[in-house]
């Protein structure tokens, strides 16, 4: 195993988190779960003098005990722990400190005085937090309820480190201010935070490598007025066009070279989660509630810019419109409420691929629609259809000419046929799904759905 380094995250070997596998829920008695620790000092790896066996490194680690309101330091042997992989490469709020690079960019000499000035100018009064924060913040436990035996998921925040402010600093050793191996200054930041245990403020020195700097999201959202946009969207019932989070959940439509990369969200609340703001929203693709970090602007959409006509409803002349009055257009998106054969009612967004008529008795069909008598085709069960400009429909077959193929809309009430929509269903990650029109309870047109959902090349 490679040597451990300062700033890395480790756990005792009894901990369920291993490497990148951190999305594991705790059950039974989660209080037995040990904290995620941050390495603040290491000693060189050593070996047994008689056998040559690797006896590991001594690691000086720290973690925060939220119940006692204290940072706890422990020495532990590297053979007793596992590394935990966590990357902030795409994190817009947390960032590593890069003091050496900052000085090089400023074209200053690497002296202790320059470090002191840099910290005072750029980092004093800024926010910081222990590197274990996200893994502790999103650590969840599950238990069964007494009422119905269902699993209830809650946060396990026993070791959640506080958000702190830099109020000073010092060199770890006044004589040896720089690391002999890396040239990085051995700096400890003096941090101040509100201690919920003592109901007062506490202070502590922590090595800079154990901390992330925290972007001041309050300044970001106030400067760009992101918070006002979201609050107003809740009040005026508007929507946001959001990238699908995480991006690994983007998907392609089955049978098409089209990628769905964005979704439609209806904002419901703004929350502050320990060190950042989030927007709770209802996701129209996944038909579920999610939360997104407020660290960038989102495209705001008014309801009239997203949704078109609704069926059933009343038109401008007061006539009641039925679901069969909707003129489904190939390659357009619709929001439907559907009752399946098991009487389950769901909502979903669909993209029309093709329109079909399923004919139960083709002979009876030809007798009913006498203008099709000259059309002699045996054993036909499916034919395609489309709409004409006046709203009537016409049917056709691939490679076949059907005389007088225009039909009135009374076909929608014919028990001998079933009108079917062949679609890409976004709720099912773009898979092809068929829907019977007579089972659709409600339809709403989506305006310019390709610009709302699709990745435009």
N, C-alpha and C positions, 0 to 999 in steps of 0.2 A: 504494500500500500504506500502511496506517495506521502511525503511529509505534510503535516498540517501547517496552515499558515494563519497569521493574525487576521482577524476579520471574518474567517469562515464560520459557518453554522454547523454545530454538531449536536447530537442527541445521545443519551445513554442507550446502550444496545437493547435495552428492554422496550424502548420507545417504538411505536408502530410506524413512524415515518422513516423511510429508507430512500436515500438518494433523491430522485425527483418525485417519488411517490408520496405526496403529502396531502392528497385529497382523500383522506381516509377518516371516516367518522368513528368516534369513540363511543363504546357502549359499556354495559356492565357497571363498573365503578371507575369513571374517568379520572377521579382524583389520584389514582395510582400512576397516571401518566406524568412523566418527568418533564421539565421545561426544555425548550430549545435554547441552547447556550451559544454565546459568541466568544470566540477565542480572542483574548486580549494580550497574551504573552505565550511564547513557546520556548522550550528547551530542545537542544539537539537530540536526535534519536540515539538511543544507547542500546548496547548489546551485552549479553551475559558474558563475563570474562572467561568462564570455564567452558560453556557450551556454544557460545557464539549466537545464541538464540536472541531474536529481536525482542527486546523488552519495552519497545515503544518510546513515545515522547511524553514528556510532562507538559500538560496544557493548562494554562491559567485562563479560566472562563468566567463569564458573568451572565447573569439573567436577572430579570425583575420579578419580584414576588408581589403581585398586586394586592394580596391580602394583608401583607405586613407593610407595604409601601416602601420597600427597600430593594436596592441592588445587592445581589448576593454573589460573592466571588468564591470559586472553588478550583482547586488543583485536581486534575483527573488524568489518568493514564490513557494514552491514545488507543490502546488495545481494548478499552472498555467502551468506546464510542463509535458512532457512524457519522459520516458526513451527510449533510442534507443540502441538496442542490437547489438554489433559488436564484433566478436571474431577474434583474431590473432593467434589462436592455430596452424594453418597450414601455417602461414605466415613466409617465410624464411628471410625476410628483416627487418620487424618491430618486436620489442621485448619490453616487460616491463622491467623496472629497478627492480632488486632484491638485493638491497644493503645489507639488513640484512642477506639474505642467502649467499651472497658473503663473508661476514665477518665470518659467521659460518663455511663456507667451508675452510676459511683460518685459522680457529681456533684462532681468535683474540677476545679480549674482546670488547663488544659493547660500545665503548667510542667515544666521539665526535672527538678526535684526530685520531682514527682509520678511521673514516668516511672521514675525510679530506684527509688522506693519500691515501685511496682507490680511492676516486674520482680523485685525482691528477694523480694516477698511471694508472687507468683503463679507466677513462671517459673524462679526459681533452682532448680537440681538437677533440672529437668524434662528430658524427652527431646525431641530435635529431629533432623531429617534433611533432607538437601538435596532440593529439590522434584523432581529428576529420578529419585528412587528407584524408583517403580513402573515407569516405562518401562525403566529399566535392569534391574530385578529380573526382569521378565517378557520380556526380550529373549531370543529363542531362535535357535539355529543348528541346521542339519540337515546330516548327512553320511551317505554310504552305508557300510555295513559290508562287510568283505572276504568274509565267510562266504556271505551270500545276497543281497547287493545291496540290502537293505531300507534305508529311510531311518531314521536314529536322531536323535532330537531331544534336545538338551541346552541348558542355559542358557549365555548369553554374558555373563559378569559382569565384563568388563574394566574397566568404569567405574562399578561399583556403589558408591554412597556409603555410609559407615558410619553406624550409629546412634550418636548423640552425646548428651552431657549438658551442659546449660548450667552453667558454673561462674563466669560473670561477664559483664560487658558494658561497652561504652563508646560515646560518641557519635562518629560518624565525623569530625566537625569540632567542636572545643570552642567555636569562635566561632559557627558556623552550625549549630545543633543541629536545626533543623526545615527541612523542604523548603519552599521559597518558593511552589511551585505547589499542593501538597496539604496542607500543615500537618502532615504525618506526621513523626514524629521520625526522624532519620537515625541509627539505632541498629545497632551491630554486637554480636552475641552471641559471647562467648568460649566455645567448645565443646571438649569433651574426649572422646576416643574411644580404644579399643584399636587400635593400629596393627599389623596382622598382618605387615606387611613388616619393621618394625624390632623386633617382638616386645616392644614397650613402649607406653606411652601418649603420645599426641600432643595438641597444643592448637592452635587456630586461631580467628581472628576472622572471622565471616561476617555480611553484612548480614541483618537480620531478614526482609526481603522474599524472600530466597532459600531460606528454610527453612519446613518444616511442623513444627508441634508434634505430638508423637506421644502419643496417649492411652496411659497406662500400663496395658496389657492385663493385666499380672500382677496389679495391684490389682483390676481388674474381675473376672477369673475367680476370684480367691481370695475376694473379697467375696461373690460370688454362688455360689461353689463350682461353677462351670461345668466346671472341669477335672476335679474329682472325679466329676461325673456322667458325663463322657465316658469316663474311665478305667474306671469301674465298669461301664459299658455294654459295654465290650470284654470284660471278665471274665465278665459274666453273660449274654452273648449277647443283649442287648436291642437295641432299635431307636430311631431318632429320626424324628419326623414333621417334615420340613423344608420350608420354602418352596423352590420350584424356583429355582435360581440359574443365570444371572441371571434376573430376572423377565421379560425379553424372551422367554424360552423357554417361558413359559406358553402353553397352547393350548386350543382349544375342541374338544369332541367333535363329529365330523361328524354332521349331522342332528339335533343337540340343542343347546339353549341352556344348555350346561354348560361351565364353564371349569375346567381342571385347573391348580391353582396350587401344590399341595404334592406332595411325594414321600415315599417311605419309604426311609430310609437305615440301613445297618448299619455302625456305626463300626468301624474297623479299626486306626487308629493316631492318635496326637497328634504333630504335628511343630511345630517352631518355625522360621518362615521369615523370617529376617533381623530383622524388628521386630514380628512378630505370630504368634499361635498359630493353627494350622489343625487341623481334623479330617479325616483321610482316611476316606472311607466308600464303600460300595457302594450305588449308586442302583438301586432295584428297578424304576423306570419305564424308565430308559434302559439298564439292564443293563450298567452301566459304572462305573468308579471315578472319583470326583471328590474335590475338597477344598473345604472351606468354612471361612471365617474364624470363629474363636471370639470373637465380640464380643457375643453375646446368648444367652439361654437357649433351648433347643430342647425340644419336647415329647417326653418319653421314653415309650416303649411297650415292654411286655414281650411276648415271643413269643406267649403265650396270649391277649393282648389284640388281636393283629393277625391271626394265622392260626387258622383253624378246622380242620375235618376235612381229612385228606389221603387221596388216592386214587392208586394202590392202597395199601391199608394193612389193618390188622385192626381190627375193631370190638370193643366191650366183651365180646362173647361169644366172641371168638376166631375169628370167621369172616373170611375174606379178602375185602376189598372191592376191586372192580374200578373202573376209571375210569367205566364205564357206570352205576355205582351212585351217582354224584354227581347230586344233584337240582339242576340248573341253574335258578336263579331269575332272572327278568327284572329288569334294573336292578341286579343284584348284581355284585360284582367277584370275579375268580378269578385265581390265579397258576398258569400252565400251562407244561409243558415239551412242545414240539411238534416232530414230525418232518414236514417238508414232502415234496413229491413228488420233490425232489432229494436226499432223505435228509439234509438239513441239520437239525440239532437246535438249537432256540432256546428261550429262556424269555421270558415276557412276561406283563404284567398286562392282563386284558381285562374289559370291562363288557358283560354280556349285553344284547343289543338284542332279538333274536327267536330262536326255535328252529324249525328246518325239518327235514322229512323229504324227501329227494330219492328219488323212486320211479323205478327204471330201467324196469320193465315193469309198467304199471298193471294190466293184465289179470291177470297172475300174482299181483300184490299182492292183488287182490280174491278170487282163488281161494284164496289162503293164509289170508286173514282173511275167512271166509265171512260174518261178521256185517256186512260192508260191502257185500254183494251188492246191496242195495236202493239203494245210493248210486250213481246213474248220472251220471258226469261224464266227458266225453271229453277226451283229450289233457292230462291232468293230470300234471305232473312234480314239482311242489312242493306240499306241504301243511304247515301249521303244527302244532306240537304243544305241549303243556304238561303239567305234572305234577299229579296229584291228591294228596290228602293221604296216601294209603297208598303213594305212590311209583310207582304205575302211571301210564301216560301216556294222554292222549286227543288226538285229532287234530281239526282243524277247518279250514274255509275261510272267507274273508271273505264274508259274505252267504249262506253255504250251511249247511243243516242236515244233519249226517251222523248217521244213525241208528246206535245202538250203537257209538259211536266210541271206546270205551274199549279199550285194547290192553294186553297183557302186555308185560313188558320183554324177551321173546324177540325183539322187533323189532330190538333192538340187535345181534343176531347174524345177522340176515337179510341174505344177500348181495345181495338184490334192492333194498335200500334203503341210503341213506347218511344218517346223522344229522348235521346241520350246525348249528353255532352261528354266528349272525350277531352280531358284536360291534363295539364300539369298542376298537381296540387302542392302548394307551397307548405301546407301544414305537414305533408309527408315528404318534405325535402325534395320537391320537384318530381316525384314519381308520377307515372301516368295513372290516372284514376277516372272512372266513368261515373256520371251522375244522371239519374233520371229526373227529368224536369218536373214530373208530377210529385216528386219527393222533396223538391226544393221549396222551403217555406217562405224564404225571403231572399231577395237579390238586390245588390247595390252595385252600380257601375263604379269602377275606379278610373279616374281620369289620368291619362298618360302613365299607365302603370310601368311601362318599360323604363321610364326615367326615374321612377320611385324605387324600383327593386333591382333592376339589372345593372351589371357592370358594363359601362359603356366603353368600347374600345376606341 
